[in-house]
Amino acid sequence: MARGEGPDVAASARARGKVERLPDRARAQRAFWDGVYRRDPDYFGRRPSPFARWALARLDGTGAGRSMVELGCGGGRDSAYFARRGFVVHAIDVAPHATDAAVRSLARLRGGPGAHAVETNDARAALERRPPGSLDAVYSCLFLNMDFDRREHAALYRAARRALRPRGLHLYSVRSVDDPWYGRGRRVGPDRYRLGPGGPTVHFFSREYARTLAIDSGFRPEAAEGRAEGGREFPIRVMYVADRAVPPAPAPPGARPAGLPLDRTPR
């Protein structure tokens, strides 16, 4: 794990990233999920999510040293799953008690946490600090359907595209407009609903919305599959999405390389 940490360092997860100043909605979201993980660090269990298994197949089943960021890592169950399969994982969550749990999840790996890192920070800020083209995959499970509006989604997609290598994968699951919870609670924006007093706000995705965000941000949509999750106790409908980072178009012959100043030598 980053900075030479050993397994008994969960409390230090908070120090791994300077959390950017957050707007009111984001602070409320952080407080909600921090409370969830303070009460139960294994709120979603320790087994990998069904989506993680689907995403691994899209990634050819092995990490072999490839780099991945997980946004909204929660307790780290999926980060640990990918780490066990050879990926070098950077797990990010804005909730300090979630990243405490993620540190412990990665510390339980055979051979210790290794080169993996956990960061307490805003997802977009963390992505924007990555060197351009430095990642093979950006992954998230039921994160992008948090209380983000369209402008914030577009900024997150652009940050993911910037951080990915050409042909890298943006893999995410979200709750869909086919979810039985869609339309319940108080509407706070297009396809966004606050699910009861003190509950989370969910942005439900349509296929068209996901496709538009991808294309506008420099991705080629590869998959958008509807699935049922949650079982009998809490049935929900989700969408599994895979978008491929489109390589930049080659410059036309004689074009000036990007970033070079114009020649202003007097003629």
C-alpha positions as CSV (number, residue, x, y, z in Angstrom):
1,M,0.0,0.0,0.0
2,A,1.1,3.6,-0.6
3,R,3.7,5.2,1.6
4,G,5.1,2.0,3.0
5,E,2.2,1.2,5.3
6,G,1.6,-2.0,7.1
7,P,-1.7,-3.7,7.9
8,D,-2.5,-1.7,11.1
9,V,-2.8,1.7,9.5
10,A,-6.5,2.1,8.8
11,A,-6.7,5.4,10.7
12,S,-4.1,6.9,8.3
13,A,-6.3,6.6,5.3
14,R,-7.7,10.0,6.0
15,A,-4.2,11.5,5.5
16,R,-3.8,10.1,2.0
17,G,-5.5,12.9,0.2
18,K,-6.2,16.5,0.8
19,V,-10.0,16.5,0.4
20,E,-11.0,19.3,-1.9
21,R,-13.6,21.8,-0.8
22,L,-17.0,20.3,-1.5
23,P,-20.3,21.9,-2.4
24,D,-23.2,21.5,0.0
25,R,-24.7,18.5,-1.9
26,A,-21.4,16.7,-1.9
27,R,-20.9,17.4,1.8
28,A,-24.3,15.9,2.6
29,Q,-23.5,12.9,0.5
30,R,-20.2,12.4,2.2
31,A,-21.8,12.7,5.7
32,F,-24.5,10.1,4.7
33,W,-22.0,7.5,3.5
34,D,-19.5,8.2,6.2
35,G,-22.3,7.5,8.7
36,V,-23.1,4.2,7.0
37,Y,-19.5,3.0,7.1
38,R,-19.0,4.2,10.7
39,R,-21.9,2.0,11.8
40,D,-21.0,-1.0,9.6
41,P,-17.6,-1.1,7.8
42,D,-18.8,-4.2,5.9
43,Y,-22.1,-2.7,4.9
44,F,-22.0,-4.3,1.5
45,G,-20.2,-7.4,2.7
46,R,-16.7,-8.6,1.8
47,R,-17.5,-10.6,-1.3
48,P,-17.0,-8.8,-4.7
49,S,-20.0,-7.3,-6.3
50,P,-21.7,-9.1,-9.3
51,F,-20.6,-6.1,-11.4
52,A,-16.9,-6.6,-10.5
53,R,-17.1,-10.1,-11.9
54,W,-18.7,-8.8,-15.1
55,A,-16.1,-6.0,-15.4
56,L,-13.2,-8.5,-15.0
57,A,-14.4,-10.4,-18.0
58,R,-14.4,-7.2,-20.0
59,L,-10.8,-6.8,-18.8
60,D,-9.8,-10.2,-20.2
61,G,-9.8,-11.8,-16.7
62,T,-6.4,-10.7,-15.5
63,G,-4.6,-7.6,-14.3
64,A,-1.0,-8.6,-15.0
65,G,0.3,-5.3,-13.5
66,R,-2.3,-3.1,-15.2
67,S,-3.4,0.0,-13.3
68,M,-6.9,0.8,-12.1
69,V,-8.7,3.4,-10.1
70,E,-11.9,2.6,-8.3
71,L,-14.1,5.6,-7.7
72,G,-16.4,5.4,-4.6
73,C,-14.6,2.3,-3.3
74,G,-16.5,2.1,-0.1
75,G,-15.1,-0.7,2.1
76,G,-12.8,-1.9,-0.7
77,R,-14.4,-5.3,-1.5
78,D,-14.0,-4.8,-5.3
79,S,-10.6,-3.1,-5.0
80,A,-9.4,-6.2,-3.1
81,Y,-10.9,-8.5,-5.7
82,F,-9.1,-6.7,-8.6
83,A,-5.9,-6.5,-6.6
84,R,-5.9,-10.3,-6.1
85,R,-6.1,-10.7,-9.8
86,G,-3.0,-8.7,-10.6
87,F,-4.2,-5.1,-11.0
88,V,-2.4,-2.3,-9.2
89,V,-5.4,-0.5,-7.6
90,H,-5.9,3.0,-6.4
91,A,-9.1,3.1,-4.3
92,I,-10.8,6.5,-3.8
93,D,-13.7,7.5,-1.6
94,V,-14.7,10.8,0.0
95,A,-15.9,9.2,3.2
96,P,-13.1,8.7,5.8
97,H,-14.7,5.7,7.5
98,A,-15.1,4.0,4.1
99,T,-11.4,4.4,3.2
100,D,-10.5,3.2,6.7
101,A,-12.4,0.0,5.8
102,A,-10.8,-0.2,2.3
103,V,-7.3,0.0,3.9
104,R,-8.2,-3.0,6.0
105,S,-9.6,-4.9,3.0
106,L,-6.3,-4.4,1.0
107,A,-4.2,-5.2,4.0
108,R,-5.9,-8.7,4.2
109,L,-4.4,-9.6,0.8
110,R,-2.0,-12.5,0.7
111,G,1.5,-11.0,0.9
112,G,0.2,-7.7,2.3
113,P,-1.1,-4.6,0.6
114,G,1.8,-4.2,-1.8
115,A,1.7,-1.3,-4.2
116,H,-2.0,-0.5,-3.8
117,A,-3.2,2.8,-2.5
118,V,-6.2,4.2,-0.8
119,E,-7.1,7.9,-0.9
120,T,-9.8,9.9,0.9
121,N,-10.8,12.5,-1.6
122,D,-13.3,13.8,-4.1
123,A,-13.3,11.5,-7.2
124,R,-12.9,14.2,-9.8
125,A,-10.1,15.9,-7.9
126,A,-8.2,12.6,-7.5
127,L,-8.6,11.8,-11.2
128,E,-7.4,15.2,-12.3
129,R,-4.2,14.8,-10.4
130,R,-3.3,11.6,-12.3
131,P,-0.9,12.0,-15.1
132,P,-2.7,11.9,-18.5
133,G,-2.9,8.5,-20.0
134,S,-1.7,6.7,-16.9
135,L,-4.5,4.2,-16.3
136,D,-5.8,1.1,-17.9
137,A,-9.2,1.2,-16.3
138,V,-11.4,3.5,-14.3
139,Y,-14.0,1.5,-12.4
140,S,-17.0,2.3,-10.2
141,C,-19.9,0.3,-8.7
142,L,-23.1,2.2,-8.0
143,F,-21.1,5.4,-7.6
144,L,-22.0,7.6,-10.6
145,N,-25.7,7.3,-9.7
146,M,-25.0,9.4,-6.5
147,D,-26.2,13.0,-6.3
148,F,-24.4,14.3,-9.4
149,D,-26.0,16.6,-11.9
150,R,-25.3,16.4,-15.7
151,R,-22.5,19.0,-15.5
152,E,-20.8,17.1,-12.7
153,H,-21.2,13.8,-14.6
154,A,-19.6,15.4,-17.7
155,A,-16.7,16.7,-15.7
156,L,-16.1,13.2,-14.2
157,Y,-16.3,11.5,-17.6
158,R,-13.8,14.0,-19.0
159,A,-11.4,13.5,-16.1
160,A,-11.7,9.7,-16.5
161,R,-11.0,10.0,-20.3
162,R,-7.9,12.2,-19.6
163,A,-6.5,9.7,-17.1
164,L,-7.0,6.7,-19.3
165,R,-4.6,5.4,-21.9
166,P,-5.9,5.2,-25.5
167,R,-8.3,2.1,-25.6
168,G,-8.5,2.1,-21.8
169,L,-11.9,1.1,-20.3
170,H,-14.4,3.1,-18.2
171,L,-16.4,0.5,-16.4
172,Y,-19.3,1.4,-14.2
173,S,-22.6,0.2,-12.9
174,V,-25.5,2.5,-12.1
175,R,-29.2,2.3,-11.1
176,S,-31.3,2.6,-14.2
177,V,-34.6,4.3,-15.0
178,D,-36.1,0.8,-15.0
179,D,-35.5,0.6,-11.2
180,P,-38.7,0.1,-9.2
181,W,-37.5,3.0,-7.0
182,Y,-37.4,5.4,-10.0
183,G,-39.9,8.3,-9.5
184,R,-40.2,7.7,-5.7
185,G,-39.4,10.3,-3.1
186,R,-38.8,14.0,-3.9
187,R,-37.6,14.9,-7.4
188,V,-34.5,17.2,-7.2
189,G,-33.6,17.2,-10.9
190,P,-33.9,15.3,-14.1
191,D,-34.0,11.6,-13.2
192,R,-32.8,12.5,-9.6
193,Y,-34.8,11.6,-6.5
194,R,-34.2,11.9,-2.8
195,L,-35.4,8.6,-1.4
196,G,-37.1,9.6,1.8
197,P,-36.1,11.8,4.8
198,G,-32.4,11.4,5.6
199,G,-32.0,9.0,2.6
200,P,-29.6,9.3,-0.3
201,T,-30.3,11.1,-3.6
202,V,-30.1,8.8,-6.6
203,H,-29.5,9.8,-10.2
204,F,-31.1,7.1,-12.3
205,F,-29.5,6.5,-15.8
206,S,-31.1,5.8,-19.1
207,R,-29.1,4.2,-21.9
208,E,-29.4,7.4,-23.9
209,Y,-27.9,9.5,-21.1
210,A,-25.0,7.1,-20.6
211,R,-24.3,7.0,-24.3
212,T,-24.4,10.8,-24.7
213,L,-22.0,11.3,-21.8
214,A,-19.6,8.7,-23.3
215,I,-19.5,10.1,-26.8
216,D,-19.3,13.7,-25.7
217,S,-16.3,12.8,-23.5
218,G,-14.2,10.9,-26.0
219,F,-15.4,7.3,-25.4
220,R,-16.8,4.7,-27.7
221,P,-19.8,2.9,-26.0
222,E,-19.2,-0.9,-26.0
223,A,-21.9,-2.3,-23.6
224,A,-24.9,-1.2,-21.6
225,E,-26.6,-4.2,-20.1
226,G,-29.7,-4.1,-17.8
227,R,-29.5,-6.4,-14.8
228,A,-31.5,-7.2,-11.6
229,E,-29.7,-6.9,-8.3
230,G,-30.5,-6.8,-4.6
231,G,-32.5,-10.0,-4.3
232,R,-35.9,-10.2,-2.6
233,E,-35.0,-7.9,0.3
234,F,-34.1,-4.9,-1.8
235,P,-34.7,-5.5,-5.6
236,I,-33.2,-2.9,-7.9
237,R,-32.5,-2.6,-11.6
238,V,-29.1,-1.6,-12.7
239,M,-27.1,-1.0,-15.8
240,Y,-23.6,-2.4,-16.5
241,V,-21.6,-0.1,-18.8
242,A,-18.3,-0.4,-20.6
243,D,-16.9,2.5,-22.6
244,R,-13.6,2.5,-24.5
245,A,-11.3,5.5,-24.6
246,V,-11.0,6.5,-28.3
247,P,-7.4,7.1,-29.4
248,P,-6.9,10.7,-30.6
249,A,-7.1,11.2,-34.3
250,P,-3.8,11.5,-36.1
251,A,-2.7,15.0,-36.9
252,P,-3.0,15.9,-40.6
253,P,0.3,16.2,-42.5
254,G,2.1,19.4,-41.8
255,A,0.0,20.3,-38.7
256,R,1.6,22.1,-35.9
257,P,2.1,19.8,-32.9
258,A,-0.3,20.7,-30.0
259,G,1.2,22.9,-27.4
260,L,3.9,24.5,-29.5
261,P,3.7,28.3,-29.8
262,L,3.0,30.0,-33.0
263,D,6.1,31.2,-34.9
264,R,5.9,35.0,-34.6
265,T,9.3,35.7,-36.3
266,P,8.9,38.8,-38.6
267,R,8.9,37.8,-42.2
